[in-house]
């Protein structure tokens, strides 16, 4: 994803806030906070800001249940 690989300074993106995390994962902001509250997704605090490391976000998405295809 280009969003994760490029920034204004050409440095890799290390973390995002809950809004951007919900946008990247195509889930709701509420679902992101619910996952944090349940301990499914680890977030960090930087002052008042909540941040989620990109690698943690990827790990969380991979941990979600899979949906198998039906046989035709």
N, C-alpha and C positions, 0 to 999 in steps of 0.2 A: 504494500500500500504506500502510495506516495506521501500521504499524510504522516506516516510514521518515519519516513526516511529523510525528509527534507524540512528544514527550518530556515528562517531568514539568515542565520549565521552558518548554515551548512553543517551544524553539529547534529548528531543523532538525538532524537527525542527520547528522553529517559523516563518521563512520567507525564501523566495527564490528570486533570481534575475529573470529577464525576460526570460533568456535562459532556466533555469530550470522550470519556470512556463509554458513555451510553451511545454516543454518535458512532464511534468506531465499531462497537460490538452490535449495533442495531438493536439495543435493548433500551428499556426506559431508565431514567435516572433513579426512579424508585427501586427498580430491580437491582441496580448497582449498589445502592445503600442497603438494601435487604441482604445481599450477598456479603457485604462488609459486616453487617450486624450479626449474621449467622456464622461468621468466621470462614466462609467459603472463598472470600476475596480479601486479601490483605491490603490495607491502605495505610498510609503514613500521614502524619500531621506535620505541616510546616507552618507554625504559628496557628492561625485560624483556618488555613487552607487544608483541604483533604487532597492528597495526591496518591495516585496508583501507578506503580512502576509498569512499564510496557510489558516486560517479561512476566510479571504477575498477572496482568490482564490476559496475556496469551495462555498462561497456565490454566487460568480459571475457565476460559472458553473451551479449552481441550478437556476439562474435567466435566463439562456438562454432559448429560445423557445423550446418547446417540439415538437416531431414529433409523431403523433399517428399512430397506426397500421391500415392498411386497413382491412375491413371486407372481408373474403374470399368468 
